[in-house]
Amino acid sequence: MLFSDSETQKLLRDTARSFLRDRYPWDRLYALERGEAQLSPTELKEFAELGWLGLIAPETAGGAGASLLDAAVVIEEFGFAGVPAPVSTANLAAYLLAAAPSPENVRHSLDLTGGTRLYTVAEANRWTGDGAAAPSSEGGWLSGSLQLVPFGDVADYVIAPLSSDGAPAIALLSLEAARREPARVLDRADYCNVHFEDVLADSVTLLAEGARAEEMRNRLDALSTAFGLIELAGLMQRVTEMTAEYISNRVQFGQPIAKFQAARHHAADMLMQTQTARWAAYHALDCFEKDPGDTAEIWLAKHWAIGASQAVFELTHLLHGGLGVGTEYPLHLLTQGVAAWAVRAGDVNEMVSRINGSLRLAGARSAA
Amino acid sequence: MDFAYPRDVLDFRTEFGRYLDSVVTDELLREVSTSGAETTGPLTKAFWRRLGEDGYFGLGWPAEYGGGGKSVLYLHAFNYVMMYRRLPVPIVTLNTVAPALMRVGSEAQKQEYLPRILRGEMEFAIGYSEPGAGTDLASLETRAVHDGDTYVVNGQKVFTSGAHHSDFVWLAVRTDPEAPKHRGISLLIVPLDSDGVEVRPFPTMGGYRTNITFYDNVRVPVSALVGEENRGWVYITTQLDFERVAISPIPGIERVFDSLCGLFRENGHVAGDWTRAAFARWAADINVLKVMDLKMASMIDNGEVPYYEASLLKVLSTEFQTRFYNEALQALGSSGLVKRGSPGEVLNGDIERSLKSSLVLLFGGGSNDVQRDIIATHGLGLAR
């Protein structure tokens, strides 16, 4: 047993940490958050050259064939850097393409991992629930909408739920003929609602249908939740480190406020919440990797992360005081992400239902 | 990262569970449940001797001391299984006294004590806290003064748990009152049947007994000194990090949680919204405690000494357990308040009892306020 990075993971982490530190100074993050900049084809190519877009894709499909834990290390670093980038979504897409390994999908996977086209995934927790009806493909025509597609402003393809001649399916949809409606969210400016208005259905590639589609949806739901929790853990760690640095330097009543026990204890609680959320997420991902039918721990980790992220969000702002809420100080770029990722990573009602299912309490859904 | 629990340790857990099935009797369980884990009855003493004879107390000890030389993960599995089954473990003797003796004890002390501890024949109590030295332990005032080839001990200790059925007290004393407070402390091994030792009961709300102990001109030979004179503080603090891991309340919490799930699952209780949400929350919290507990065991197994990490788990687990038992009472409603042995008891009255006994761990093993300071200093690098 080893609760620390392997040699491969250290290398991945160090590479990502230094690359992201150099390429994404605060002014770049401000521009992305305000919608004054977009992910560029050059950036996508760089991510591809570093192997990050297809970390978990098989080598035969242009990927690195890495483990989910290895991929998580890179995703965590994007969280730590506060950089909204399609590494997590690209790897989710690669995971789904690999689960439906046709020659056409291998070609898509090669485009994805090579960074020549951008593939995204409609947010899994929008796939069910009110107002999230899937687009439908009937009689050769595709119509309907997808809400809140990450990187919907620049993506070439999206993987999404689809009603295919009345049957549930998961499909790869070309966005070439779609109408994109920018949607600002709490922390980001790169989401779009995507509308298919009687588009020819030859832009649709079915990845799974019927019971298989349901199985893949469950897996995607779990994996996107786990990756989201990892990204959240990275953000929380950065916020905690920034807070420690701030209270060590901020002088009030003649001494750094880190000397006051109340402030020290708040900071200690932030570290506790961060580390526990992090290890719970990694451990859950490992369970899923060993048995993709075993998603129970992912929902438990999500549950923990809700409280943990709230504590970090609240305590860092409490300790930073007025400076922390000022937009000239970059803390909010990260804390907005903390609040948003805690929501984005997995649906909360699904979570309670799944956990109670795993406890076999009456009236709950099975976790697996 | 590698989160796999080694196959051989899993096998050991299974095998040890079967062993316990064969040696734990209903009479022993009755003795344990009526007297509480803090009191060692005759059947418990016999059970410990059996465990000792069968090699379970020395699982992780080096072979040179008669141990099995197994990794700390075996010890972790042993403690977990015992505590989950609510079977008493002589924790301070095994986790505090024995490792310290191995590290800094004299050859004569090793010869005298370790084999008997290993056989489950000898029990120690810990004499650290005093009326004026709790969280600020280094302010302790119990004095030991050289007189020829003996030390003469005078003072008072509080919360000397187990002193009424132990053989020795592992006593922290001040040997140099002129030195800075952390540098004048030593450790002595004092027989509890020595002249001048008085053990007075200190009942607690959780139903278990601890003690106040008095030392009135108690004489012990200088050979009772552990390690070097005035180095006691170093020995105490190093050992507390391991003790914080060893006294984990997690198996006990898990046991109650599993029982509660069983009750709601099988007895036809229909949980309301609040309770259903609480179950999900408890499951998530317990999962985190188990993951962090494994992390701790893994650190020790890989040769690291958990420091702020041990504090982190201590704070989380102890604060969770008090909240959990409080909330579990809400889930059970007034039937949860019924004490063991009274009509209408639920889950043997475990939850109301566990709530009360959980409080001790908020400060036992180092108060949580001090733990948070340790986390701030060593986890985040904040200057004191």
Interface residues (C-beta under 8 A of the other chain):
Chain A: M1 L2 F3 S4 D5 S6 Q9 L69 T240 E241 A244 I247 S248 P256 A258 K259 Q261 R264 H265 A267 A268 D269 L271 M272 Q275 T276 A277 W279 A280 Y282 H283 D286 E297 W299 L300 A301 K302 H303 W304 M351 V352 I355 N356 S358 L359 R360 L361 A362 A364
Chain B: M1 D2 F3 A4 Y5 P6 L73 C261 F264 R265 V270 A271 R276 A277 F279 A280 R281 A283 A284 D285 N287 V288 V291 M292 L294 K295 A297 S298 M299 D301 N302 L312 V315 L316 D369 Q371 R372 D373 I375 A376 T377 G379 L380 G381 L382 A383 R384
